[in-house]
Amino acid sequence: MRRGGTIVGIIILCLLSCQNPSGKQPVEQTRFLMDTVVRVAVYEETLSKEEIEMAIDRAFQIMEEVEARTSVYVDSSEVIRINKASGRCRVPILPEMFSLLKQSMEVSEATGGAFDITVGAIKSAWQFEANHPHVPEASEIESLLPKVNFRNILLGKDNVLLAERGMRIDMGGVAKGFVIDRGVGVLREAGIRAGLVDAGGDLRIFGQHPYRDRWKIGIRHPRSHEGELMGVLETEASSIATSGDYERYFIQDGKRYHHILNPKTGYPADGCISVTIVAESAVLADAYATAVFVLGPDDGMALIERRDDLEGLIVFEKENVLDYLVSTGLQDRVQFTEKVESLVER
């Protein structure tokens, strides 16, 4: 593990087209999905452009379908049906939902509940998506905390029951990664050997880069409104996800309240500014980015270092400047630009 100085924040931006000595350009499409711009870009010379475009279209179709099934804003979604039946009856689910719930529960177990999709009941009270979000009353949060417990998700082979009335699952910390993985799966099934799916900064890269040994991912300062890059991460095929306090938040009485809630307290997790996780699958990168954010810099990095399947970079505030921790496996793969003064909001 390496401890940094006063520089760095993270938003992922894939640098596909710059410094391209071969002149080869990816075939790509962008669409609005999961409340963000999703970009699919592929390199493939054995298929025609028409075949590639058809594969990309199919990938977007599948991603849209999966988003609709996991959304808390679509009345017909599996998540809504599960939440409405909480404490009453089992709900039939499709194999994809079974897989997503199972993976979510496994991450919850591995992180001691730092990641918990049953935080949905409390997240609803915060109303981060409303025009005028506000801090709930302490009594309301206290009354909802007993409904947050991933062990009360009773998962069957093809059905699920939330054991307590009023329980709500929220896939916001894991669905984007799951959707990305499904999109990549469709592309690979179509014979595409290299490319990426980038959903607003969370992305999965697959295959060999066509003209480099590694893919390059830009790092941007989390307190910069101009998008300055602070460094570059070089990686082979992998998935990268970031959780940050700048994604959805509001200010009340001069204090920032962001949407990443600590399942044990019901309040926004403190300690981190952003967490970036590198993993094999996007769903695991997504879930562990949230979990590490909740755990905080020291416990979060300890978790990363204990696992062979994760690497990470944690940015946090220390004495009004930004500091960072880099996991052992990333130390030789992250190159930061020269240090600049941190853009900490006063």
N, C-alpha and C positions, 0 to 999 in steps of 0.2 A: 504493500500500500504506500502511496506517496501523498504527502500533504502539500498543498499548494499555497500560493500567496494571494494577492488581492485582485484577481482578474476574472473571471470566467463565468459564464452562464450558458445554459444549453437550450437551444431549439435546433432540431435536426433539419438540415438542408442538404440534399444530395447533389454533389457536383458532377453531373454526368457529362456535360458538353464542353466544359473548359479544358484547355490543354489537350486537345484531341489530335494527336499527330496523324491518325489514319484518315481523318475526314469522315468516318462513319458516324451516322446519326441514328439514334434509336427511333423506332416507330412508337409513338406515344399518343395517349388521349388523357384528357382531364375532365372530370365531372364533379358535381357537388353531391357529396354523400357523407353521412354521419356528421352533419353540421360543419363540414370542412371541404376543402378542395382535395380530391383524390386524384393522384396521377399514376398511371400505369405506363411504364416505359420498358421496351424490350429490345434486345439485340438478337437477331436470328437470321442467318443467311441461307438456311436450307428450305425455308418456307417463303411463299410469295407474300407480297405486302397485303394482298386481299385475305390470305389465310391468317396472317398475323392480326389484321384488323378484326376479323371474325372472332378470333380467340380473345382479344381484348374486350370486344362487345360482350362475349359470353361471360368473361370474368366479372365485368361490371354488373351484368344481370344477376349473377349468383350473389355478389356482394350486396346488391340492393335487396335481394330476397332475405338474406341472413340478417341484414340490419332491421328489416321490417319485423322479423320474428323475435328479435332481442330488444326492441325499443320499448321504452316506458311511455312513449307518446303516440303509439299506434294501437288503437282499441282492440284490434284483432290479433295482436302479437301474443306469442306464447308467454312472455313475461307478464303481461297484463292478466292473462287468464290464470296464471299461477298465483299472482298476488290477490286476485279477487276471491280465490278459493282458500286463502290462508286460514288455517285452523278448522276447516270444514271437510274438505275432501281431496282426494288425489286427482291430479290433472294429467291426462295423457300427454306425452312429449315425444318429439321426433328425436332420432339418434343424435343429430347435431346438438340439440339442447342438452341431452344427456351428457355428451362429451364436454360441453362448456361448463355445465354445473359441476361435473366431476373434477375437472381441472381447477375450477375456482375453489372448490372445497379442499383440494390437495394443497394449493398455495396457502389457504387459510391455516391449515394444520401446520405447514412448514414454517409459517411466520408467527405462530402463536396468536392468530386472530388479527394481526396488523392489517391484513387484507381480508375483507368480509363483505360479500355482496348483499348481506341482509341489512346493511346500513341504510338501505333504501327508505325505511320508515322515517329515520331522522333526516335524511337528505331532503325529503319532501317538506319537512317543516321549515327548512332554511329557504326554500323557494329561490334557488340561484338562477333559475331560468325566468323568473318573473320580472316585470318592468321595475318593480321597487322591492328588491330582496331586503330582508332585515334579519337581525339576530333574534332567534326565538327566545321565549321566556325560559329561564333555567328550569322551571317546574315542568314545562312541556318536554324539554330534552330528557329530564330525569324520568318522566313517565314512559318515554319511548325506548330508553336504553335496554330494558328487559326483552325487547323484541329483536334486538341485534345479537344473533348467535348462530353462526354457520352450522353448528351441530344440530340445530332444529330444522335443517333442510333434510327431509327424509326422502332419499333418492332411491327409487326403484329402477328396474331394468328399462321400463318404458313409461314411467310416470313419476310424479314428485308431489310431495305435500310439505307445505310450510306449517310446522306443528302448532304455532301460536296464532291466534286471530290478530290481525293488524300487522303481521310481518309483511315486509315488502323486500323483494330482491331488486337490485339496481345493477345492471351490467356495465355501467359507465366506465369501470376500471379494467374491463377485460374484453368487452365486445369488439372494440375497434381492432385489437390484435387478432381476434378470432376471424373477423371479416377479412382482414389482410391475408391471413393464412389461407382462407378459402379461395381468395382471388389468385394467389400464387399457385395453389393446387390446380386450378382450372388452366392456367397458362402452361404449367408443366405437362399436364395431361394432353394438351394440344401440340406438344413437341417443342415448345419454346425452351431454350436451354439457358438463357441469361436475361436478367432484367430486374425490375423492382416494382413494388406497389408501395406508394408513399401516400399516407393519409394524414395530411397536415403536420408532418414531422415524424410521426410514427411510421416505420417502414420495415419492409423485409426485402432483402437483396438475395437473389438466387443465381447460381452459376458463376462462371468465370468472366471477369471484366474483359471486354474485347481487346483492349490495348494497354492495360496495366496489370500488375500482379495483384493489386488490391483496389477496392473501391474507396473513394474518398468522401467523407461526410464532414460538412462544415459545422462549426460550433459557434453559436451566437450568444451574446450577452443577454441575460434575462431581464435586466433593468434598462436595456437600450431600446429606445423607440425607433431608432434608425436602422437596426438590424446589423450592427457591426459584427464581423466574424472575429472570434478570439482564438481560433485554432482549428485544426483539422484532425479528424479521426480516420485512420486507415484500417480497413477491415476486409476479410474475405466474406463469402456468403454468410449472412447472419441477419438477425432481426434487431432493431433498435427502437426503443420507446422512451419517451420522456414524460415525467409528471412534474408540473411546476405550479407555483402559487400565482402565476400571472395568467393562467389560462382562462379561468372564470372566477371573478372575485368582485366584491364591492367594498366600499369604504364607509364605515359608520363611526362617528365620533373620533375621526382621525386614525382609526385602526383598520387594517386590511383583513378581510375575512374571505378566504378562498374556499373552493369546493371540495378539497381533499380532506375528508373528515376522518378523525381518529375514531374507530368503532368503539373504543373503550370509554371515551369521554363524550362523544357526540358533537365535539367542537372541531374546527379546523386544526389539523396537525401542525405543530410548530417545530422549528429546528432546521428545516430545509428550505431552500429557495427552489431548487430543481434537482431531480434525480434522473439520470440517463442509464438505462440498462441495456446491455448487449447479451442476447441469448439466441438459441437456435430458432425458436418459434416466436412469432409476434405475440401470440396470446400470453406466453410466459413473460416476455419482455414487458408487456403492458401491465400485467398483474403485479410483477415484482417491482416495477417502477413505483407503483402506488404503495406497496407494502414497505419498501425501503424509505419512501418519503415519510410515512407514518412513524416508522421506527426512529428516525433521526440519524444524524451523520455517523455517530460512533457505532450504535447498534446496527444500523443499516449496512455500514461497510463491513462489520463483522459477519453479518449474514452473507454478503456477497463473497467474502473471502473463504467462507466455509464451504461454498458450493463450487463444484467444478464446471457447472453449466451456466454460470453467470459471470459477467464482468460489469463494472459500473463506474460512474463518475457522479459525485455528490457535490452540489454547490450549496453553501450556507452562509449566513451572515455572522460575522464575529467582530464585535466592537465597531459596528457601522461600516464595515467593509466586507467584501465578498471573499470567502476562502473556499477551498475545494479539497476533496479527497479523490484519489484515483486508485482503482484496484490494481493489484500486482500485474494481472494479465494485460492491462491497457497501458502500462507505463511507457512501453516502447512504441505504442501505436498512436498516441495523442501528441501532437505538436502544437504548442500554444504560440501565438504571436507575441511580440514583445509586450511587456506588462503595460497596462494603461490604468488610469485612475478609475476605480469602481463607480458605476453610475447608480449608487444607492439612493433611493427616494428618501428625502428628508421629511 
